[in-house]
Amino acid sequence: MPSTGPRADAARAEFRRILEHKGHATDNAREAMELLESALAEGALARTPEIDQTLADLRLALEQDDGQKLGGKSAEAARFITRRLSSLLDDA
């Protein structure tokens, strides 16, 4: 059953707002991931196995070595994965 209440609604709205920011997709994805992890930890949204797996996939897509810049493939993966997370939040 999806989380309800103002905290859940605010977390979903803020997550989606972050994804619409101007800027690099990987930066937006990192910010959105931090917000989502915080909302899950605080109990504003319910953690699901599918959200956990999708967050793990996003962490891999955003992984980089010190000084390494993420390229187009990472940005495209981040966009794809964050869109999936956005749809999963409706049931979180």
N, C-alpha and C positions, 0 to 999 in steps of 0.2 A: 504494500500500500504506500503510495507516495506521501512524502512529508508535507504537512500543511502548516499554515500560519505565516505571519509576516516575515520571520527570519528565513524560512524556506523560499518564499516568494522573492525576497530581496536577494538572496544568494543566486537564485536562477537568473534574475534580471541582471545582476551585476556581472555574472559570468558571460552572458550574451552580449552585454555592453562592451566588455573588454575585447571580445572577439571582433567587434566592429571598429575598434580603434584604427586610426591611421598608423602606419608603422609596419615593421617587419613581423611576419606571421609567427616566427619563433619567439620573439619578445612577447607578443600578445599571448601566445600559448603558455609561456612560463608564468606570466601574471595570472592568467585564468586558472592554471593548475594550482598555484599557490592559494588562490581564493577558494577553489573547490576543496582542496585538502583541509583548509582551515574550517570551512563550513561542515565538512564531514566530521572532523575532530570535535567540533563544538556541538555536534548533534543537530544542527540546523537542517541537514539533509541526511537521509538514510544511506548508509554504505551498502552497496550490492557487490557481488562477485564480478559482475560485468563492468561496473564502474572501476573497481580495483584493477582489473585486467587492462582496461582501456587506459587508465592512468599509467600503468606500467609500460604500455606501448608508447605512450607519449614521452615518458622519461627516456626511453631508448632513442626515440626520434630526435630528442633535444640534447642527447649526450654529446659532449665534445671534449677534446683534450685542451689543456691550457693553451691559450693563444690561438686556437683554431676557430675559424669562422664557419658558421653553418651555411651551407649552400642551398640551392633551389630544391633539391630533393628533400632536405630536412624541412624546409618551409612548406612544401606541398604535403608532406606527411603530417606535419603539425596542423595544417588546415583541415585535412581529412579527419584526423583523430579528434580534434576539438569539435568539429561538426557532429561527430558520433557522440561525444560526451554531452553536447548540448541536447541531443535527442534523448539520451539516457536520463538526464536530469528531470524530465517530466515524470519519471517513475521513482526518483530517488527520495 
